[in-house]
Amino acid sequence: MPSERCQNPYDEAVRVSTRGDYACRALLSLALRDRGTGPTSVRDIAERTGLPQPYLEQILLALKGAGLVKSKRGVGGGYVLARSPEEIRLSEIISAVDGPITLGDFGEPHQDGACDHEGQCVLLAVWKQSGETMRRHLDSYTLARVAQIAQGGSEWPSGEFNPGH
C-alpha cells in the first residue's frame, strides 16, 4: 500500500501572529526606503505595505516603546528606524509586539525528574526547545538581510535552518 502523507492538525500550530507579521512588514518598508529621505508617515507605510492604517498606528507605537523606531510629530513627521537595519533582528520585532517567542505558556518542566503528570515534563521540555529553535531562526534574519533578499540581492530562504547566513 502506498504511503500517504497524514494531515496533522498541529502542522500549522506554530505561527507568527498577524500583529508580528505586520510589524515586520512595516519595519521592512522603512528599511527598504532611502535612509536620507527623513521620516515616513504612517499613511505612506500603510499604502506601500497594504496594511490597515489604524492597526499599523498601534503596532508602530509598540515598536517605538521597544526602541525599534523613532517618531517625529508634525509636518514632515513620521517614523524612522531607531537603529540600522543590520542591527534589527526579526526576533526583536516579533517579541516587541507579541511578547517572548514561545510555543505556549505551559510552564517549566521539573528539573529533578519528579514529573507530576505521566510524562508531561518531557513534553514541556520539547515545547521549550522548539520555541528556542524558532527564536534562533528568527535571530538569524536582520532587516538588512530580508531587504537584500526582497531586492533580489540574495537567495530566498530555503526550507532548511541555517543560522550562519
Secondary structure, 3 states (H helix, E strand, C coil): CCCCCCCCCCCCCCCCCHHHHHHHHHHHHHHHCCHHHCCECHHHHHHHHCCCHHHHHHHHHHHHHCCCEEEECCCCCEEEECCCHHHCEHHHHHHHHHCCCCCCCCCCCCCCCCCCCCCHHHHHHHHHHHHHHHHHHHHCCEHHHHHHHHCCCCCCCCCCCCCCC
